[in-house]
Amino acid sequence: MTTATKHNGRIFVVGQAAAPVPRPVVAAARRDVWRWGADNRLPEALAALSRSSTIHRRIINDKADYISGSGLTVDESSPRTAALVKEANADGQSLRTVIQRIALDRCLLGNAFLEIVTDSGRNFLSLYHQDATRCRLSRDGGHVVLHHDWHQYRPSESVVLPLYPAFEERPDGTLRAMIHYKDYEPMFEHYGVPKYIAGLGASAIVWKTDRWNLSRLDNAFQPSGVMVLDGDTDSEQEAARIAQLAEEKFAGKPGQVMFLVKNGIEGDTTKFVPIETSSDGDWKSLHDQAVSDIIVAHSWFRTLSGLEYSTGFSADRVRHEYNIALNTLIRVEQQEIIEPVRAVCADLFREHTSSLAFVNRPPFEVKPDYMRVWEARKADGFDYDPDDPAQQLFLSQI
């Protein structure tokens, strides 16, 4: 008996399927790929921005951690799947570690890639995360092309793997395939779009305001101004040399002082004219507004990324916002990530993998040990039964 699941428009057949038949790599797939961004380097740009914007990076990291949960669990009736949960590949990584990296790529890039490794006899299964910035989709629609540097792409250095459920044999005798996760966006057929795409400008503002404050610190908070220098030059090259020397001596950081070189007539009239400004408050307001816009663009919550409200820290607010995020975003993302993994395990292990699930824990424990299980389930919004003997236990007992 076979069952079928659908994920990202691709059908995964689960059950007594025939062993995958290796197919030759399509030569055109090694050369022709769908560009990811206008210059095919959008992933690198998004990754660079996340490394520059503090709040943006914190939200991405925290979302990935919450989505990957505290680990995964599976029923004892699926021993091979349970072994995969503990050790997902030859690098000794747990399934939770692999999924955490998948979640990070999804939050950062709106796309993620998972490599499946097995053999013709289905004697083992290994799952590897592949850096999404190194992956592109071939124009034949059935392969993923991996390359270490798309700025200097050489087809001979690339690796081409088929999209699951197709497998292809590698020189080492293993069968390999790729799963492509992507966030749906209208008008984008081949690659997904990150949820925060509308907040790119806000992320850039936070980065620029941080850089502006750093520049002020480097210049010891000296005001900008105009430096008027006496000088008599015979050529543009000489004038440029004078300006460069003056900048090295007086400017500190470029852009802090503007220089004006004039011919000296009587005596030395060199002077500095400061430009007073009272825009510090405007810069702070701009920064604060950008931070709020980033949080909204990510569909996230302030307290779950360590950002306090003006009223200060509140444990109740953290708990409530976590419950909202858990039921509106975290579990949705977890379901989309785990469905293909369940399908692969069921197909190769021939086990029932519906019990493979995430373990979610709140940021901190706020329930007393003397609370009963049904009371805790009621407080968390889960189904509860006060008459169930198992739910009569105290939390301290479990």
C-alpha positions in Angstrom: 0.0 0.0 0.0 1.3 3.4 -0.8 0.4 6.9 0.3 1.4 10.3 -1.1 2.2 13.6 0.4 2.6 16.9 -1.4 5.2 19.6 -0.5 6.1 22.7 -2.4 4.1 21.4 -5.4 6.2 18.2 -5.6 4.6 14.8 -4.9 6.4 12.5 -2.4 5.3 8.8 -2.7 5.6 6.9 0.6 5.3 3.1 1.0 6.3 0.1 -1.2 8.0 2.2 -3.9 10.5 0.7 -6.3 14.2 1.3 -5.6 15.3 4.5 -7.3 17.0 4.1 -10.6 20.2 6.1 -11.2 20.0 8.5 -14.1 22.8 10.3 -16.0 23.4 13.9 -15.0 22.0 16.3 -17.6 24.9 18.1 -19.2 22.9 21.3 -19.7 22.2 21.4 -15.9 25.9 22.0 -15.3 25.9 25.2 -17.3 22.3 26.7 -17.3 20.8 27.7 -14.0 18.1 30.1 -13.0 19.6 33.3 -11.6 18.9 34.0 -8.0 18.6 37.8 -8.2 19.5 40.1 -11.0 23.2 39.2 -10.8 22.7 35.7 -9.4 24.2 36.8 -6.1 21.2 37.9 -4.0 21.9 35.2 -1.3 25.4 36.7 -0.7 23.9 40.2 -0.4 21.2 39.1 2.1 23.8 37.2 4.1 26.1 40.3 4.2 23.3 42.5 5.3 22.4 40.2 8.2 26.1 40.3 9.3 25.9 44.1 9.4 22.5 44.8 11.0 22.4 43.8 14.7 18.7 43.7 15.2 18.0 42.0 11.9 20.6 39.3 12.7 19.3 38.7 16.2 15.8 38.1 15.0 16.9 35.7 12.3 19.0 33.7 14.8 16.2 33.6 17.4 13.5 32.6 14.9 15.7 29.7 13.7 16.3 28.6 17.3 12.7 28.7 18.2 11.6 26.9 15.0 14.2 24.1 15.6 12.8 23.7 19.1 14.6 21.8 21.9 14.9 18.6 19.9 12.8 16.0 18.2 11.0 12.9 19.3 9.6 9.8 17.6 7.7 6.7 18.7 9.7 3.7 19.8 8.0 1.7 17.0 10.2 3.5 14.5 13.7 2.5 15.7 15.6 3.5 12.5 14.0 6.9 12.5 14.8 7.3 16.2 18.5 6.5 15.4 18.4 9.2 12.7 17.1 11.7 15.3 20.2 11.1 17.4 22.7 10.9 14.6 21.6 12.3 11.2 24.9 11.9 9.3 28.5 10.8 9.3 29.6 14.1 10.8 27.8 13.2 14.0 25.2 15.9 13.8 21.8 15.3 15.3 18.7 15.8 13.3 18.0 18.9 15.4 21.3 20.4 14.4 20.6 19.8 10.7 17.1 21.2 11.0 18.4 24.3 12.9 20.6 25.2 9.9 17.7 24.5 7.5 15.5 26.9 9.6 18.3 29.5 9.6 18.6 29.5 5.8 14.8 29.7 5.5 14.6 32.7 7.8 17.5 34.4 6.1 17.1 33.6 2.5 13.5 32.2 2.1 15.2 29.0 0.7 17.0 26.0 2.2 18.5 22.8 0.8 18.7 19.3 2.4 20.8 16.6 0.9 19.7 12.9 1.2 22.3 10.1 1.0 21.6 6.4 0.8 22.5 3.4 -1.2 20.7 1.1 -3.7 19.8 -1.3 -0.9 18.5 1.4 1.4 20.8 0.1 4.2 21.3 3.6 5.6 20.1 7.2 5.4 22.1 10.4 6.1 20.8 13.9 6.0 23.1 16.9 5.3 22.4 20.6 5.3 23.8 22.4 2.3 24.6 26.1 2.4 21.8 27.7 0.4 24.1 30.5 -0.9 26.0 27.8 -2.8 22.9 26.3 -4.5 21.1 27.2 -7.7 18.3 25.5 -9.6 19.1 24.1 -13.0 16.9 25.2 -16.0 15.8 21.7 -16.6 13.7 22.0 -13.4 15.0 18.7 -11.9 18.4 19.4 -10.4 20.3 21.6 -7.9 23.7 22.9 -8.9 26.2 23.4 -6.1 29.3 25.7 -6.5 31.6 27.2 -3.9 31.8 30.7 -5.6 29.1 31.9 -8.0 31.1 35.0 -8.7 33.7 32.9 -10.5 31.5 30.0 -11.6 33.3 27.1 -13.3 31.0 24.3 -14.5 33.8 21.8 -14.1 33.9 22.5 -10.3 30.2 22.2 -9.7 28.2 19.3 -8.3 24.8 18.5 -9.7 22.2 16.6 -7.6 18.6 15.7 -8.6 15.5 16.9 -6.6 13.9 14.3 -4.5 12.2 11.8 -5.1 14.7 11.2 -8.0 18.1 9.9 -7.0 21.4 9.8 -8.9 24.4 7.6 -8.3 27.7 9.3 -7.3 31.2 8.1 -7.9 31.4 6.7 -4.3 28.5 4.4 -5.0 25.9 6.3 -2.9 22.6 7.6 -4.2 22.0 11.2 -3.5 19.1 13.7 -3.9 18.2 17.2 -2.7 15.1 18.7 -1.1 14.4 22.4 -1.8 12.5 24.3 0.8 11.2 27.7 -0.3 8.8 30.4 1.0 6.1 31.0 -1.6 5.9 34.4 -3.2 3.7 35.3 -6.2 5.6 35.9 -9.4 8.6 34.0 -8.1 8.6 30.5 -9.5 12.1 29.1 -8.9 13.3 30.6 -5.6 11.4 31.6 -2.5 11.5 35.1 -1.0 12.3 35.8 2.7 9.4 37.1 4.8 11.3 40.2 5.8 11.8 41.4 2.2 9.8 44.5 2.7 12.0 45.4 5.7 15.3 45.6 3.8 15.3 49.4 3.9 14.7 49.4 7.6 17.6 46.9 8.1 19.8 49.2 6.1 18.8 52.2 8.2 19.8 50.4 11.4 23.1 49.5 9.9 23.7 53.1 8.7 22.8 54.7 12.0 25.1 52.3 13.8 27.9 53.2 11.4 27.1 56.9 11.9 27.4 56.6 15.6 30.7 54.7 15.2 32.0 57.4 13.0 31.1 60.1 15.6 32.9 58.0 18.2 36.0 57.7 16.1 36.0 61.5 15.7 35.6 62.0 19.4 32.2 63.5 18.7 33.8 66.6 17.1 31.3 68.6 15.0 31.5 68.6 11.2 32.6 71.8 9.6 34.6 73.5 6.8 38.3 73.9 7.0 39.6 76.9 5.1 43.2 76.5 4.1 45.7 79.0 2.5 47.4 77.6 -0.5 48.8 78.6 -3.8 48.7 75.9 -6.4 49.8 75.7 -10.0 47.8 72.6 -11.0 44.8 70.4 -10.0 47.2 67.7 -9.0 48.9 70.0 -6.5 45.5 71.1 -5.1 44.4 67.5 -4.7 47.7 66.7 -2.8 47.1 69.7 -0.4 43.5 68.5 0.2 44.7 64.9 0.9 47.4 66.1 3.3 44.9 68.3 5.1 42.4 65.5 5.4 45.0 63.1 6.8 46.0 65.7 9.4 42.6 67.2 10.4 39.7 65.1 9.2 39.8 61.9 11.4 37.3 60.0 9.4 36.5 61.0 5.7 33.3 62.9 5.4 33.6 64.6 8.8 35.2 67.8 7.5 34.9 69.6 4.1 38.0 71.5 2.9 38.2 74.7 1.0 41.6 75.7 -0.4 42.1 79.4 -1.3 45.0 81.5 -2.3 46.7 83.3 0.6 46.9 87.1 0.3 48.0 88.6 3.6 49.1 86.4 6.4 47.8 82.9 7.3 44.0 82.9 7.4 43.5 79.2 7.9 40.4 78.6 10.0 37.8 76.0 10.9 34.1 76.9 10.6 32.0 74.3 12.6 28.6 73.3 11.3 26.3 73.1 14.3 23.5 70.5 14.2 20.7 69.5 16.5 19.6 66.4 14.6 20.7 63.8 17.2 17.1 63.3 18.3 16.0 62.8 14.7 18.6 60.1 14.2 17.5 58.3 17.3 13.9 58.4 16.3 14.8 57.1 12.8 16.7 54.3 14.4 13.9 53.3 16.7 11.3 53.4 13.9 13.6 51.2 11.8 13.9 48.7 14.6 10.1 48.5 14.9 9.7 48.1 11.1 12.2 45.2 11.1 10.2 43.4 13.8 7.0 43.9 11.9 8.6 42.8 8.6 9.8 39.5 10.3 6.3 38.9 11.7 8.1 38.6 15.1 7.9 39.9 18.7 10.1 42.3 20.6 10.5 40.3 23.8 11.5 37.1 22.0 14.6 38.8 20.6 15.6 40.6 23.8 14.1 43.9 22.9 12.3 45.5 25.8 9.2 47.7 25.7 9.2 51.2 27.1 7.4 49.8 30.2 10.3 47.5 31.0 10.6 43.7 31.2 7.5 41.6 31.8 7.6 37.8 32.2 3.9 37.6 31.4 4.4 39.4 28.2 7.2 37.0 27.2 5.0 34.0 27.9 2.0 35.4 26.0 4.1 36.5 23.0 5.8 33.1 22.9 2.4 31.3 22.9 1.2 33.5 20.0 4.4 32.9 18.0 4.2 29.2 18.7 0.7 28.9 17.4 1.0 31.3 14.5 4.5 31.0 13.1 6.7 28.4 14.9 4.5 25.3 14.4 3.7 26.3 10.8 7.4 26.5 10.0 8.1 23.3 11.8 5.4 21.4 9.9 6.7 22.6 6.5 10.3 21.5 7.5 9.4 18.1 9.0 6.9 16.9 6.4 9.6 16.0 3.7 11.8 14.4 6.4 8.9 12.2 7.5 8.3 11.3 3.8 12.0 10.3 3.2 12.2 8.3 6.4 8.9 6.5 5.6 10.1 5.8 2.1 13.5 4.5 2.9 13.0 3.0 6.3 9.4 1.8 5.6 8.4 2.9 9.1 5.4 4.9 10.3 6.9 8.4 10.9 3.8 10.4 11.7 5.0 10.6 15.3 8.2 12.4 14.4 7.7 15.8 16.0 9.4 18.8 17.6 9.8 19.4 21.3 8.9 23.0 22.1 9.8 24.6 25.4 9.1 28.2 26.5 12.0 30.7 27.0 11.8 30.1 30.7 9.7 28.1 33.1 7.1 30.0 35.0 5.0 27.2 36.4 5.5 26.0 40.0 6.4 22.4 40.7 3.2 21.9 42.7 1.0 22.6 39.6 -0.7 19.6 38.3 -0.3 18.5 34.6 -3.9 19.4 33.6 -3.5 22.8 35.2 -0.3 23.4 33.2 -2.0 22.2 30.0 -4.9 24.6 30.6 -2.5 27.5 31.3 -0.7 26.8 28.0 -4.0 26.6 26.0 -3.8 22.8 25.3 -6.6 20.3 25.7 -6.9 19.1 29.3 -8.9 16.6 31.3 -8.9 17.0 35.1 -10.3 13.4 35.4 -7.4 11.8 33.5 -5.2 10.0 36.1 -2.1 10.8 34.1 -2.9 14.5 34.3 -3.3 14.4 38.0 0.5 14.2 38.5 2.4 17.2 39.8 5.0 18.8 37.5 7.6 17.9 40.1 6.8 14.2 39.5 7.5 14.3 35.8 
